[in-house]
Amino acid sequence: MGEGVVRLMRSNAAMFERRLGAPLQLAAIADRSLRPNRALGIDARLITRDAAALVARDDIDIVIELFGGREPARSLILQALATGKDVVTANKALLAEHGGEIFRAAGLAGLAVGFEASVGGGVPIIRTLREALAGDRQRAVYGIVNGTCNSILTTMSEGGAEFADALADAQRAGLAEADPTLDIDGHDAAHKLCLLVTLAFGVLVEPRQVHTEGIRGITLSDINYARELGYTIKLLAIAKDDDGAIEARVHPTMIPARHLLASVGGAFNAIYIHGEALGSSMYFGQGAGQLPTATAVLADVIEIARHRIAGARGGAHALGYPVADLTRAHVKPMDDVICEYYLRFMARDKPGVLGAIASILGRNGISIVSVLQQGRGAESTVPVIMRTHGAREKNLRRALAAICRLKMVEGEPAFIRIEERL
């Protein structure tokens, strides 16, 4: 990402100067490798390993933090703010966990923290929520915000691959890390959702408050059954404001195949927002990659530079609300969330199995919309697929625990939540 920022600063230098009325100068780079890059005009004099000393320099106005991780990124950002420098970062994990501390420090110092690149890569969703949609009250946010997971699910859907093969393809293509845990277990999307919740609803959420599930359990059979039922499976980051009770959850979700989000494939990101006055709108683009993310970083740099040139102070409203007034969100327990569900059981092919399952669901207040049963005949067990009406999560889990105890059902039932009315 850092290379992309330097590349755009060099190639677009004249344009940036026209936009600002002053040149934008790369003063120094902190990098462990100390490796010059003549093609980008980076010689040894620009590079140092001593990031703390660089941050303290008097000739630097804006610090761009692209280290990632918690430390030393947190300490360097706080040091930069303490010494009068504005900050730009793409570090969603740091902001999700320590954003309150960082944004309050910036507000007290009258400095800015730009973080457009932290959610959605090159998709300008931070600025959109903070500024363009500030005149509306947001009710719900649905985000495809992890390109790795979206790419894997697209490969499964379009190429007929199982999860392990699709993951291997993504790793070979450089779309997934050697250790993809942060992405495929949903944690990266949860970090981004914390920021989206604050921008949309004006409350603070920590990652531990976000119900988080990944895509490891999604099978090609689930993909195909979803298609048969008229749905597409996406890893969604979902936030809803139910009159002050916030839903904040990340998990595989079935959405109608006709919906705009269902067409977002590959490593692309999209954020779908529902506002009271505007209604629904969607923001789509490259969710990762060196240059798309660099455009978001430099958009923040240019905005901050304009404020500095104009002598304006920033920081107090970096999240769209006075930072000092932000309070912790009341997050609705997942047990109380109401969803429709896709259910998959492996059941013995015997009379009465459907009735037994339906009876348990009914006793727990769960009604069935439709049933698919395939593979009857020579097989000893067959998949039973059910789609339910809306039900409380705790009722579903209680019903599935009871169904697991039926001798005619083998293995763990699978379920995927459905968002029918996005």
Secondary structure as GFF3:
##gff-version 3
##sequence-region A 1 422
A	DSSP	alpha_helix	2	11	.	.	.	ID=ss1
A	DSSP	alpha_helix	13	20	.	.	.	ID=ss2
A	DSSP	beta_strand	29	30	.	.	.	ID=ss3
A	DSSP	three_ten_helix	38	40	.	.	.	ID=ss4
A	DSSP	three_ten_helix	44	46	.	.	.	ID=ss5
A	DSSP	beta_strand	47	48	.	.	.	ID=ss6
A	DSSP	alpha_helix	51	56	.	.	.	ID=ss7
A	DSSP	beta_strand	62	65	.	.	.	ID=ss8
A	DSSP	alpha_helix	73	82	.	.	.	ID=ss9
A	DSSP	beta_strand	86	89	.	.	.	ID=ss10
A	DSSP	alpha_helix	92	109	.	.	.	ID=ss11
A	DSSP	beta_strand	113	114	.	.	.	ID=ss12
A	DSSP	three_ten_helix	116	118	.	.	.	ID=ss13
A	DSSP	alpha_helix	125	127	.	.	.	ID=ss14
A	DSSP	pi_helix	128	132	.	.	.	ID=ss15
A	DSSP	beta_strand	138	144	.	.	.	ID=ss16
A	DSSP	alpha_helix	147	159	.	.	.	ID=ss17
A	DSSP	alpha_helix	163	172	.	.	.	ID=ss18
A	DSSP	alpha_helix	181	184	.	.	.	ID=ss19
A	DSSP	alpha_helix	187	201	.	.	.	ID=ss20
A	DSSP	beta_strand	203	204	.	.	.	ID=ss21
A	DSSP	three_ten_helix	207	209	.	.	.	ID=ss22
A	DSSP	beta_strand	211	212	.	.	.	ID=ss23
A	DSSP	alpha_helix	220	229	.	.	.	ID=ss24
A	DSSP	beta_strand	231	242	.	.	.	ID=ss25
A	DSSP	beta_strand	245	256	.	.	.	ID=ss26
A	DSSP	three_ten_helix	260	263	.	.	.	ID=ss27
A	DSSP	beta_strand	268	275	.	.	.	ID=ss28
A	DSSP	beta_strand	279	286	.	.	.	ID=ss29
A	DSSP	alpha_helix	290	310	.	.	.	ID=ss30
A	DSSP	three_ten_helix	323	325	.	.	.	ID=ss31
A	DSSP	beta_strand	327	328	.	.	.	ID=ss32
A	DSSP	beta_strand	330	331	.	.	.	ID=ss33
A	DSSP	three_ten_helix	334	336	.	.	.	ID=ss34
A	DSSP	beta_strand	338	348	.	.	.	ID=ss35
A	DSSP	alpha_helix	353	363	.	.	.	ID=ss36
A	DSSP	beta_strand	368	373	.	.	.	ID=ss37
A	DSSP	beta_strand	381	388	.	.	.	ID=ss38
A	DSSP	beta_strand	391	392	.	.	.	ID=ss39
A	DSSP	alpha_helix	393	404	.	.	.	ID=ss40
A	DSSP	beta_strand	409	418	.	.	.	ID=ss41
###
